[in-house]
Amino acid sequence: MASSEEIVTTGGCFCGAARYQVKGRPVRAAYCHCTLCQRFNAAAFIHTIHWEPTAFSWTHSATPEDVLDFYHVAHKPWKKRYRCKTCGVAIANENTKTGKWSVWGAQLDRDEHARIRNWDVVKPTAHWFYETRMLDVDDALGKWAGYENESERLG
């Protein structure tokens, strides 16, 4: 197993104009069923991965301002969502309260078999905010009212 310092996970938007990397192991990774993620991503749930602030960096050659727009969530202004100016894909979230960054599993780079690189490091460990789910998920992962091990376990 690689040490945390050796692990580099990369990803980006659909068109490739906006790129990032994260180093080491995430703080947490899960399937999020919160209504904010549902609405922002037009999906029943998403694979979200949270990272310490020092782990995340943009890697595209242009300055971030040239490639990215951002949006402050109205009722959570400390959440800053970045999206590509070219293809419009939301690519990352910065929590200015905690400094942590979030990226989404579907936008991580894949190997030649279309599998997410570093899957053993970034794979989901739970379902969060499961009370607001749009559908039931029958898997072995824990289901939580909020964050894993910080809220009531629902299943």
Buried (B, 14 or more C-beta within 10 A) or exposed (E): EEEEEEBBBBBBBEEEBBBBBBBBBBBBBBBBBBEBBBEBBEBEBBBBBBBBEEBBEBEBEEEEEEBBEBEEEEEEEEBBBBBBBBBEBBBBBBBEEEEBBBBBBEBBEEEEEEEBBBEEBBBBBBBBBBBBBEEEBEEEBBBBBEBBEEBEEEE
